[in-house]
Amino acid sequence: MKRKTEGRESIAVLGSTGSIGTSTLDVVARHPERFAVYALTGRTRLDVLARQCVAYGPARVVVDTAADADALRGRLDALGHRERLQIDHGPKALCDVAAEADVVMAAIVGAAGLPAAMAAARAGRRVLLANKEALVMAGALFMDAIAASGATLLPIDSEHNAIFQCMPPVPGTAHGGVERVLLTASGGPFRTIPLAAMETVTPAQAVAHPNWVMGRKISVDSATMMNKGLEVIEARWLFGVTADRIEVVIHPQSVVHSMVSYVDGSVLAQMGNPDMRTPIAHALGYPDRIPSGVGPLDLAKVGRLDFEKPDLARFPCLGLAYRALAGGDDAPTILNAANEIAVEAFLDERIRFTAIADVVAEVLDALPTSGTRSFDDVLATDARARERAQAAVGRRAGDANAYHVARTVSATASTSSRSS
């Protein structure tokens, strides 16, 4: 049963405690006459979730486990929050709230966000898609669900949102004369460091993005450029273009968020300050434009815009993503699952940064791919790939000691150099 919101659109923010979720709530709070928060969901940051409940007054909240639900109730009691609030837990409750709101911000990171995003698509909701895994793992199935239900799909990734803005639908034409889409990438924190130095980078260095404030997993994906590879796969489904018409361009300033090249030689670009509230506000207000809280772009202050081709020797994960897109429908699912396991292992300091690509390549080589299949098949492929990736990580356990020794030697050498 959808919440009555007195003419306002009800919104469910899936993953409300993450960077996209908090940015979404910031924009929503600027337009109380237009939006009412129906549901919030979170997994680990229960203190943040409790404060969001007090601030935004949702009707429903979903957490991971029954213990989390009890813990959240305790935090709300401590904050003196006595409003009626339905607190549920588990995957089914997550899918329920995704199917009930008018607008669904699908911002749960990783494969865990796929079922709820699919539930929103099947229910015909307005889906603001920040969970790229929905299209990476199940692109054909997800787009079929959108078409069958009449749902509205609006991309939230700054790159895809930019392309969406530069490629409006043209009646009677498939792509309005589009020749290529150009996804820009900052190059992350390791764009210019010596290749040898990438062997000893730390999780803290990998998550320190030069332009964007993001979660740990997506920050590592940006550092490896796997994030851009996943976006290539997303673009294939969102815009119906083949891999050979999707180009990645390094743009360190992150001012041009992406571009579309047309057959007449025109190139349209969407520009703005690097702040996720801009694409969020665009999708929330579409087709209207609403204030986001982001300041205007000062091009004179920016001064220059640089572009370069990506170095696949430095960023092998980008090449692996193109390889997966050219493979069977299972290949992107395998790619994503292996990457999630490898990134987790790196963040836990069980493998080197450079081993992330090695693990993904090994799993892609090991598992067969096939054609279109059911949603259950997608989840089964995901599980198989994760199991194989865990084994690949385990085989590199012996490398962990060398990894820590190399880091220690590097740090000692750096300290000696500064003191000399």
C-alpha positions in Angstrom: 0.0 0.0 0.0 1.5 3.3 -1.1 1.7 6.1 1.4 -0.7 9.0 1.0 1.4 12.1 0.5 -1.1 14.9 -0.2 -0.2 15.4 -3.8 3.5 15.0 -3.3 5.5 12.1 -4.8 6.5 9.5 -2.3 10.1 8.4 -2.5 12.0 5.4 -1.3 15.8 5.8 -0.9 17.4 2.4 -1.0 20.8 2.8 0.6 20.0 6.0 2.3 23.1 6.1 4.5 25.6 6.0 1.6 26.9 9.0 -0.4 24.2 8.8 -3.0 21.5 8.3 -0.4 22.5 11.3 1.7 22.9 13.5 -1.4 19.4 12.4 -2.5 17.9 13.4 0.9 19.7 16.7 0.7 18.0 17.5 -2.6 14.6 16.2 -1.4 14.8 18.4 1.7 15.0 21.4 -0.6 11.6 20.6 -2.2 9.2 19.6 0.6 6.3 20.7 -1.5 7.2 18.2 -4.1 8.5 15.1 -2.4 7.7 13.1 0.7 10.1 10.4 2.1 8.2 7.1 2.2 11.0 4.6 3.0 14.6 4.6 4.0 16.9 1.5 3.9 20.3 1.0 5.4 22.6 -1.8 6.4 25.4 -0.9 8.8 25.3 2.8 9.6 22.4 2.5 12.0 23.3 5.8 13.8 23.0 7.7 10.6 19.8 5.8 9.7 18.3 6.7 13.0 19.1 10.4 12.5 17.6 10.3 9.0 14.4 8.8 10.4 14.1 11.7 12.8 14.9 14.3 10.1 12.7 13.0 7.3 9.9 11.0 9.0 9.6 8.0 6.7 6.7 5.6 7.1 8.9 2.5 6.6 12.5 1.6 7.3 14.3 -1.6 6.2 17.5 -2.9 7.7 19.5 -6.1 7.1 18.6 -8.3 10.1 16.2 -8.7 13.0 19.0 -7.7 15.4 19.6 -4.6 13.3 15.9 -3.7 13.6 16.1 -4.0 17.4 19.2 -1.9 17.4 17.6 0.8 15.3 14.6 0.9 17.7 16.9 1.4 20.5 18.7 4.3 18.8 15.3 5.9 17.9 14.2 5.6 21.5 17.4 7.3 22.6 16.7 10.1 20.2 13.2 10.5 21.6 11.6 9.6 18.3 8.1 8.2 19.1 6.4 8.6 15.7 4.8 5.5 14.2 7.4 3.9 12.1 7.3 0.4 10.6 10.8 -1.2 10.8 11.3 -4.3 8.8 14.3 -6.4 7.8 15.6 -8.6 5.0 15.5 -8.8 1.2 11.7 -9.3 0.9 11.0 -6.1 2.8 13.5 -4.3 0.7 11.7 -5.4 -2.5 8.3 -4.5 -0.9 9.2 -0.8 -0.3 10.8 -0.6 -3.7 7.5 -1.6 -5.3 5.4 0.7 -3.2 6.9 4.2 -3.6 6.2 6.5 -6.6 10.0 7.2 -7.0 12.7 4.8 -6.1 16.4 5.8 -5.7 18.2 2.5 -6.2 21.5 3.3 -4.5 22.5 0.1 -2.8 26.0 -0.8 -3.9 26.8 -4.1 -5.6 24.8 -7.1 -6.5 22.8 -6.8 -3.2 20.9 -4.0 -4.8 19.7 -5.9 -7.9 16.6 -7.6 -6.5 15.1 -4.4 -5.1 15.9 -2.4 -8.3 14.2 -5.2 -10.3 11.2 -5.0 -8.0 10.8 -1.3 -8.7 11.2 -1.9 -12.4 8.5 -4.6 -12.4 6.2 -2.5 -10.4 6.3 0.3 -13.0 7.9 2.9 -10.7 10.0 5.8 -11.6 13.4 4.2 -11.1 16.4 6.5 -10.4 19.2 4.0 -11.1 22.5 4.5 -9.2 23.0 0.7 -8.8 25.0 0.0 -11.9 25.0 -3.8 -11.1 21.3 -4.0 -12.2 22.3 -3.4 -15.8 25.7 -5.1 -15.6 24.4 -8.3 -14.2 20.9 -8.4 -15.9 20.8 -5.8 -18.6 18.4 -7.5 -20.9 16.1 -8.7 -18.2 16.1 -5.3 -16.4 15.3 -3.4 -19.6 12.6 -5.9 -20.5 11.0 -5.4 -17.1 11.1 -1.6 -17.6 9.4 -1.9 -21.0 6.8 -4.4 -19.8 5.7 -2.4 -16.8 5.9 1.1 -18.3 8.4 2.2 -15.6 10.5 5.3 -16.1 14.2 4.7 -15.9 16.5 7.7 -15.2 20.3 7.2 -14.8 22.0 8.7 -11.8 25.7 8.0 -12.6 27.0 11.4 -13.6 28.3 10.0 -16.9 25.1 8.3 -17.9 23.0 11.2 -16.7 25.1 13.5 -18.8 24.6 11.3 -21.9 20.9 11.2 -21.2 20.9 15.0 -21.2 22.9 15.2 -24.4 20.9 12.5 -26.3 17.2 13.4 -26.0 14.8 11.1 -27.8 14.1 12.1 -31.4 10.7 10.9 -32.8 11.1 8.5 -35.7 14.8 7.8 -35.3 16.6 5.2 -33.3 19.4 7.3 -31.9 18.9 10.8 -33.4 22.1 10.6 -35.5 24.3 9.5 -32.7 27.7 8.3 -33.8 29.4 7.6 -30.5 29.0 8.1 -26.8 32.1 9.3 -24.9 32.3 8.4 -21.2 34.7 10.7 -19.3 36.8 9.3 -16.5 39.0 11.2 -14.0 41.7 8.6 -14.0 41.4 8.3 -10.2 44.3 8.8 -7.8 46.8 6.7 -9.7 46.7 8.2 -13.2 50.2 9.5 -13.2 52.1 7.5 -10.5 54.9 5.0 -11.7 53.4 1.7 -12.6 55.8 -0.1 -10.2 54.3 2.0 -7.4 50.9 0.5 -7.9 52.1 -2.8 -6.5 52.2 -1.2 -3.0 49.3 1.2 -2.9 47.2 1.0 0.2 43.4 1.0 0.6 43.6 4.5 2.1 45.4 5.7 -1.0 42.9 3.9 -3.3 39.8 5.4 -1.7 41.2 9.0 -1.7 39.5 10.1 -5.0 40.8 13.5 -6.2 37.4 14.9 -7.3 34.5 12.9 -5.9 33.4 11.9 -2.4 32.2 8.2 -2.7 32.0 5.0 -0.8 35.0 2.7 -0.3 34.1 0.1 -2.9 33.2 2.5 -5.7 36.3 4.5 -4.9 38.5 1.5 -5.4 36.6 0.7 -8.7 37.4 4.3 -9.8 41.1 3.8 -9.0 41.2 0.6 -11.1 38.9 2.0 -13.7 36.6 -1.0 -13.3 34.0 1.6 -12.4 34.3 3.0 -15.9 34.2 -0.5 -17.4 31.0 -1.2 -15.6 29.6 2.1 -17.0 30.5 1.0 -20.5 28.3 -2.1 -20.0 25.6 0.1 -18.5 25.7 2.5 -21.5 25.2 -0.4 -23.9 21.8 -1.2 -22.2 20.7 2.4 -21.4 21.3 3.8 -24.8 21.3 0.8 -27.2 24.7 1.4 -28.6 27.3 -1.3 -29.3 30.6 -1.5 -27.6 32.6 -0.2 -30.6 30.5 3.0 -30.3 31.3 3.6 -26.6 34.6 5.4 -26.0 36.3 6.2 -22.7 38.2 9.4 -22.4 40.4 10.5 -19.4 39.4 13.9 -18.2 41.2 14.7 -14.9 39.1 17.8 -14.0 35.8 15.9 -13.9 34.0 19.0 -15.3 32.8 17.5 -18.5 30.7 14.6 -17.3 30.3 12.9 -20.7 29.7 13.7 -24.3 27.7 12.5 -27.4 29.2 12.7 -30.9 26.8 13.0 -33.8 27.1 12.0 -37.4 27.2 15.7 -38.5 30.4 16.3 -36.5 28.7 17.9 -33.5 29.7 16.9 -30.0 27.4 17.8 -27.2 28.8 17.8 -23.6 27.2 18.2 -20.2 29.3 20.1 -17.8 29.1 21.1 -14.1 30.9 21.0 -10.8 31.6 17.4 -9.6 28.7 17.0 -7.2 26.2 14.1 -7.4 23.4 16.3 -6.4 23.3 17.7 -10.0 22.3 14.4 -11.7 20.1 13.5 -8.7 18.2 16.7 -9.0 17.9 16.3 -12.8 16.3 12.8 -12.3 14.1 13.8 -9.4 12.7 16.8 -11.3 12.7 15.4 -14.8 11.4 16.8 -17.2 11.6 19.9 -15.0 14.8 21.5 -13.7 14.9 22.0 -10.0 17.6 23.5 -7.7 20.1 21.0 -6.4 22.2 23.1 -4.0 25.2 22.9 -6.3 26.9 26.1 -7.2 27.3 27.3 -10.8 30.4 26.3 -12.8 33.1 28.9 -13.0 34.9 28.1 -16.2 37.4 30.9 -15.8 38.4 29.4 -12.4 38.6 26.0 -14.0 41.0 27.5 -16.5 41.6 24.4 -18.7 40.1 21.1 -19.7 42.4 18.2 -20.5 41.6 14.9 -22.2 43.7 11.8 -23.0 43.2 8.1 -23.9 43.2 5.6 -21.1 46.3 3.4 -20.6 45.1 -0.2 -20.5 48.4 -1.4 -19.2 47.8 0.8 -16.1 44.1 0.1 -16.0 43.6 -3.6 -17.2 40.1 -3.7 -15.5 38.8 -1.4 -18.2 39.9 -3.9 -20.9 38.4 -6.8 -19.0 35.0 -5.0 -19.0 35.1 -4.5 -22.7 36.0 -8.2 -23.0 33.0 -9.2 -20.8 30.7 -7.0 -22.9 31.8 -8.9 -26.0 31.2 -12.3 -24.3 28.0 -14.1 -23.5 25.3 -12.6 -21.3 26.9 -14.3 -18.3 30.2 -12.6 -18.7 29.3 -9.2 -17.2 27.8 -11.0 -14.2 31.0 -13.0 -13.7 33.1 -9.8 -14.1 31.1 -8.0 -11.5 31.0 -10.8 -9.0 34.7 -11.5 -9.2 35.5 -7.8 -8.9 33.4 -7.4 -5.8 35.2 -10.2 -4.1 38.6 -9.0 -5.2 37.9 -5.4 -4.1 36.8 -6.6 -0.7 40.0 -8.7 -0.4 42.1 -5.7 -1.3 40.3 -3.5 1.3 40.9 -6.2 3.9 44.6 -6.1 2.8 44.5 -9.8 1.7 45.7 -9.1 -1.8 47.6 -6.3 -3.6 45.8 -3.6 -5.5 47.2 -5.0 -8.8 45.8 -8.4 -8.0 42.3 -7.2 -8.4 42.5 -7.4 -12.2 44.3 -10.8 -11.9 41.5 -12.3 -9.9 38.8 -11.0 -12.3 40.7 -12.2 -15.4 41.2 -15.7 -13.8 37.5 -16.0 -13.1 36.5 -14.8 -16.5 38.9 -17.4 -18.0 37.6 -20.2 -15.8 33.8 -19.9 -16.1 31.8 -20.6 -19.3 29.3 -18.0 -20.6 25.9 -18.5 -22.2 23.0 -16.5 -23.6 20.0 -14.8 -22.2 18.5 -16.5 -19.1 16.2 -16.0 -16.2 16.7 -13.8 -13.1 17.4 -16.9 -11.0 20.1 -17.9 -13.5 21.7 -14.5 -13.0 21.9 -15.0 -9.3 23.2 -18.6 -9.7 26.0 -17.3 -12.1 26.8 -14.6 -9.6 27.2 -17.2 -6.8 29.4 -19.5 -8.9 31.7 -16.5 -9.8 32.0 -15.4 -6.2 33.0 -18.9 -5.1 35.6 -19.1 -7.9 36.9 -15.6 -7.0 37.2 -16.5 -3.3 39.4 -19.4 -4.4 41.5 -17.1 -6.6 41.9 -14.7 -3.7 42.9 -17.6 -1.4 45.6 -18.8 -3.8 47.1 -15.3 -3.5 47.2 -15.5 0.3 50.9 -16.2 0.2 51.4 -13.0 -1.7 49.9 -11.0 1.2 53.1 -11.2 3.3 55.2 -10.0 0.4 52.6 -7.3 -0.1 52.9 -6.1 3.5 56.8 -6.3 3.4 56.9 -4.3 0.2 54.6 -1.6 1.7 56.8 -1.4 4.8 60.0 -1.1 2.7 58.3 1.6 0.6 57.2 3.5 3.7 60.6 3.3 5.3 62.3 4.5 2.2 59.9 7.4 2.0 60.6 8.4 5.6 64.4 8.1 5.1 64.1 10.3 2.0 62.2 13.0 3.9 64.6 13.0 6.8 67.8 13.2 4.7 
